[in-house]
Amino acid sequence: MTQRVLSRSRSNVMIAGVCAGIARYFGWDVSLVRILYVLLSILSAGFPGTIVYIILWIIMPQE
């Protein structure tokens, strides 16, 4: 059994690879994760998604 590790992608990068890493970890399509992230960030008050993205960028190791 292979262990999945949450890490930023190096090959499928738009800004830092956070969305691609999350998509790979859960086995989802990266475009779906990016669209969900943008929608969640726009529809939430004060754009906390940007802060969460920056925190994940710092915390998540690069593959």
DSSP file (Angstrom, degrees, kcal/mol; ACC not computed):
  #  RESIDUE AA STRUCTURE BP1 BP2  ACC     N-H-->O    O-->H-N    N-H-->O    O-->H-N    TCO  KAPPA ALPHA  PHI   PSI    X-CA   Y-CA   Z-CA
    1    1 A M              0   0    0      0, 0.0     2,-0.3     0, 0.0     0, 0.0   0.000 360.0 360.0 360.0 125.9    0.0    0.0    0.0
    2    2 A T        -     0   0    0      1,-0.0     2,-0.5     0, 0.0     0, 0.0  -0.646 360.0-131.4 -87.5 141.5    1.5    3.3   -1.0
    3    3 A Q        -     0   0    0     -2,-0.3     2,-0.4     2,-0.0    -1,-0.0  -0.788  16.0-138.5 -93.6 127.3    1.3    6.2    1.3
    4    4 A R        -     0   0    0     -2,-0.5     2,-0.5    21,-0.1    21,-0.0  -0.696  16.5-161.1 -85.6 135.9    0.0    9.5   -0.1
    5    5 A V        -     0   0    0     -2,-0.4     2,-0.8     2,-0.0    58,-0.0  -0.970  19.3-126.7-119.7 130.2    1.8   12.6    1.0
    6    6 A L        +     0   0    0     -2,-0.5     2,-0.3    19,-0.1    16,-0.1  -0.655  51.7 145.0 -76.5 111.2    0.4   16.1    0.7
    7    7 A S        -     0   0    0     -2,-0.8    55,-0.2    14,-0.3     2,-0.2  -0.977  52.3 -95.3-146.3 157.0    3.0   18.1   -1.1
    8    8 A R  B     -a   62   0A   0     53,-2.8    55,-2.3    -2,-0.3     2,-0.2  -0.469  43.4-115.7 -73.0 143.8    3.1   20.9   -3.7
    9    9 A S        -     0   0    0      8,-1.8    12,-0.1     3,-0.2    11,-0.1  -0.532  20.6-167.6 -78.6 145.0    3.4   19.9   -7.3
   10   10 A R  S    S+     0   0    0     -2,-0.2     3,-0.3    10,-0.1    -1,-0.1   0.660  87.4  41.3 -99.4 -24.2    6.6   20.9   -9.2
   11   11 A S  S    S+     0   0    0      1,-0.2     2,-0.7     6,-0.1     6,-0.1   0.798 112.4  48.7 -96.7 -31.2    5.2   20.0  -12.7
   12   12 A N  S    S+     0   0    0      5,-0.1     2,-0.4    18,-0.0     8,-0.3  -0.620  80.3 152.2-111.5  71.1    1.6   21.3  -12.6
   13   13 A V        +     0   0    0     -2,-0.7    -3,-0.1    -3,-0.3    -5,-0.0  -0.858  25.8 161.4-112.0 132.4    2.2   24.8  -11.2
   14   14 A M  S    S-     0   0    0     -2,-0.4    -1,-0.2     0, 0.0     0, 0.0   0.719  92.5 -20.5-104.8 -51.3    0.2   28.0  -11.7
   15   15 A I  S    S-     0   0    0      0, 0.0    -2,-0.1     0, 0.0     0, 0.0   0.638 136.6 -20.1-118.8 -64.4    1.5   30.0   -8.8
   16   16 A A  S    S-     0   0    0      0, 0.0    -3,-0.1     0, 0.0    -8,-0.0   0.437  84.4-107.5-131.1  -3.7    3.0   27.6   -6.2
   17   17 A G  S  > S+     0   0    0     -9,-0.1     4,-2.0    -6,-0.1    -8,-1.8   0.573  78.7 127.0  87.4   9.5    1.5   24.2   -7.0
   18   18 A V  H  > S+     0   0    0      2,-0.2     4,-2.3   -10,-0.2     5,-0.2   0.953  74.4  44.2 -66.5 -50.3   -0.7   24.1   -3.9
   19   19 A C  H  > S+     0   0    0      1,-0.2     4,-2.5     2,-0.2    -1,-0.2   0.884 114.1  50.7 -63.1 -38.9   -4.0   23.3   -5.8
   20   20 A A  H  > S+     0   0    0     -8,-0.3     4,-2.3     2,-0.2    -1,-0.2   0.883 110.1  50.3 -66.5 -37.6   -2.2   20.7   -7.9
   21   21 A G  H  X S+     0   0    0     -4,-2.0     4,-2.1     2,-0.2   -14,-0.3   0.899 111.7  47.3 -66.2 -41.0   -0.8   19.1   -4.8
   22   22 A I  H  X S+     0   0    0     -4,-2.3     4,-2.1     2,-0.2     6,-0.2   0.912 112.1  50.6 -65.5 -42.5   -4.3   19.0   -3.1
   23   23 A A  H  X>S+     0   0    0     -4,-2.5     5,-2.3     1,-0.2     4,-1.2   0.912 111.6  47.2 -62.1 -43.4   -5.8   17.6   -6.3
   24   24 A R  H  <5S+     0   0    0     -4,-2.3    -1,-0.2     3,-0.2    -2,-0.2   0.899 110.0  53.7 -65.9 -40.1   -3.2   14.8   -6.6
   25   25 A Y  H  <5S+     0   0    0     -4,-2.1    -2,-0.2     1,-0.2    -1,-0.2   0.905 118.1  34.4 -61.5 -43.7   -3.6   13.9   -2.9
   26   26 A F  H  <5S-     0   0    0     -4,-2.1    -1,-0.2    -5,-0.1    -2,-0.2   0.520 110.6-117.1 -91.0  -6.2   -7.4   13.5   -3.2
   27   27 A G  T  <5 +     0   0    0     -4,-1.2    -3,-0.2     1,-0.2     2,-0.2   0.790  67.8 138.1  76.1  28.4   -7.3   12.1   -6.7
   28   28 A W      < -     0   0    0     -5,-2.3     2,-0.3    -6,-0.2    -1,-0.2  -0.543  63.5 -89.1-100.7 167.7   -9.3   14.9   -8.1
   29   29 A D     >  -     0   0    0     -2,-0.2     4,-1.7     1,-0.1     3,-0.3  -0.614  31.1-137.3 -75.2 133.7   -9.0   16.9  -11.4
   30   30 A V  H  > S+     0   0    0     -2,-0.3     4,-2.3     1,-0.2     5,-0.2   0.845 102.7  56.9 -64.5 -33.9   -6.6   19.9  -10.8
   31   31 A S  H  > S+     0   0    0      1,-0.2     4,-2.4     2,-0.2    -1,-0.2   0.895 105.5  51.5 -64.1 -38.8   -8.9   22.2  -12.8
   32   32 A L  H  > S+     0   0    0     -3,-0.3     4,-2.6     2,-0.2    -2,-0.2   0.909 109.9  48.7 -63.4 -42.9  -11.8   21.4  -10.5
   33   33 A V  H  X S+     0   0    0     -4,-1.7     4,-2.4     2,-0.2    -2,-0.2   0.911 112.1  49.0 -64.5 -42.3   -9.7   22.2   -7.4
   34   34 A R  H  X S+     0   0    0     -4,-2.3     4,-2.3     2,-0.2    -2,-0.2   0.907 112.5  47.5 -64.8 -41.7   -8.6   25.5   -9.0
   35   35 A I  H  X S+     0   0    0     -4,-2.4     4,-2.7     2,-0.2     5,-0.2   0.926 112.8  48.9 -65.1 -44.5  -12.1   26.5   -9.9
   36   36 A L  H  X S+     0   0    0     -4,-2.6     4,-2.6     1,-0.2     5,-0.2   0.895 110.9  51.3 -61.7 -40.1  -13.4   25.6   -6.4
   37   37 A Y  H  X S+     0   0    0     -4,-2.4     4,-2.4     2,-0.2    -2,-0.2   0.935 111.6  46.1 -62.5 -46.4  -10.6   27.6   -4.8
   38   38 A V  H  X S+     0   0    0     -4,-2.3     4,-2.6     2,-0.2     5,-0.2   0.930 114.6  47.5 -63.7 -45.5  -11.4   30.7   -6.9
   39   39 A L  H  X S+     0   0    0     -4,-2.7     4,-2.6     1,-0.2    -2,-0.2   0.923 113.1  48.1 -62.3 -44.0  -15.1   30.4   -6.2
   40   40 A L  H  X S+     0   0    0     -4,-2.6     4,-1.1    -5,-0.2    -1,-0.2   0.892 113.3  48.4 -63.5 -39.4  -14.6   29.9   -2.5
   41   41 A S  H  < S+     0   0    0     -4,-2.4     6,-0.4    -5,-0.2    -2,-0.2   0.903 115.5  43.0 -68.7 -40.9  -12.2   32.8   -2.4
   42   42 A I  H  < S+     0   0    0     -4,-2.6    -2,-0.2     1,-0.2    -1,-0.2   0.899 116.1  46.9 -72.2 -40.8  -14.5   35.2   -4.3
   43   43 A L  H  < S+     0   0    0     -4,-2.6     2,-0.3    -5,-0.2    -1,-0.2   0.618  98.0  83.0 -81.3 -12.0  -17.7   34.2   -2.5
   44   44 A S  S >< S-     0   0    0     -4,-1.1     3,-1.2    -5,-0.2     2,-0.2  -0.672  92.1 -98.9 -92.6 150.0  -16.2   34.4    1.0
   45   45 A A  T 3  S+     0   0    0     -2,-0.3    -2,-0.1     1,-0.2    -1,-0.1  -0.454 100.7   3.7 -69.9 128.7  -16.0   37.7    2.8
   46   46 A G  T 3  S-     0   0    0     -2,-0.2    -1,-0.2     1,-0.2    -4,-0.1   0.572 108.4 -92.2  79.2   9.6  -12.6   39.4    2.7
   47   47 A F    X>  +     0   0    0     -3,-1.2     3,-1.2    -6,-0.4     4,-0.6   0.911  58.9 168.8  51.6  53.5  -10.9   36.8    0.5
   48   48 A P  H 3>  +     0   0    0      0, 0.0     4,-2.4     0, 0.0     5,-0.2   0.690  65.5  78.9 -68.3 -14.4   -9.5   34.6    3.2
   49   49 A G  H 3> S+     0   0    0      1,-0.2     4,-2.5     2,-0.2     5,-0.1   0.836  87.6  56.3 -60.7 -32.6   -8.6   32.1    0.5
   50   50 A T  H <> S+     0   0    0     -3,-1.2     4,-2.1     2,-0.2    -1,-0.2   0.906 108.4  46.3 -65.6 -41.4   -5.6   34.2   -0.4
   51   51 A I  H  X S+     0   0    0     -4,-0.6     4,-2.3     2,-0.2    -2,-0.2   0.912 112.7  49.8 -66.9 -42.7   -4.3   33.9    3.2
   52   52 A V  H  X S+     0   0    0     -4,-2.4     4,-2.7     1,-0.2    -2,-0.2   0.908 110.0  51.7 -61.9 -42.2   -5.0   30.2    3.3
   53   53 A Y  H  X S+     0   0    0     -4,-2.5     4,-2.4     1,-0.2    -2,-0.2   0.922 110.2  47.9 -60.9 -45.3   -3.1   29.7    0.0
   54   54 A I  H  X S+     0   0    0     -4,-2.1     4,-1.8     2,-0.2    -1,-0.2   0.901 111.9  49.8 -63.9 -40.9   -0.1   31.6    1.3
   55   55 A I  H  X S+     0   0    0     -4,-2.3     4,-2.7     2,-0.2     5,-0.2   0.931 112.6  46.8 -63.3 -45.4   -0.1   29.6    4.5
   56   56 A L  H  X S+     0   0    0     -4,-2.7     4,-2.8     1,-0.2    -2,-0.2   0.871 107.9  57.3 -63.9 -35.6   -0.3   26.3    2.6
   57   57 A W  H  < S+     0   0    0     -4,-2.4    -1,-0.2    -5,-0.2    -2,-0.2   0.893 113.4  39.7 -58.9 -41.0    2.5   27.6    0.3
   58   58 A I  H  < S+     0   0    0     -4,-1.8    -2,-0.2    -5,-0.1    -1,-0.2   0.895 122.3  40.1 -75.5 -42.2    4.7   28.0    3.3
   59   59 A I  H  < S+     0   0    0     -4,-2.7    -2,-0.2    -5,-0.1    -3,-0.2   0.894  96.1  82.2 -79.8 -42.0    3.6   24.8    5.1
   60   60 A M  S  < S-     0   0    0     -4,-2.8   -53,-0.1    -5,-0.2     2,-0.1  -0.462  78.0-129.8 -71.2 129.0    3.3   22.2    2.3
   61   61 A P        -     0   0    0      0, 0.0   -53,-2.8     0, 0.0     2,-0.3  -0.420  23.2-111.2 -73.3 154.1    6.6   20.7    1.3
   62   62 A Q  B      a    8   0A   0    -55,-0.2   -53,-0.2     1,-0.1   -45,-0.1  -0.650 360.0 360.0 -83.8 142.5    7.6   20.6   -2.4
   63   63 A E              0   0    0    -55,-2.3    -1,-0.1    -2,-0.3   -54,-0.1   0.510 360.0 360.0 -67.6 360.0    7.6   17.2   -4.0
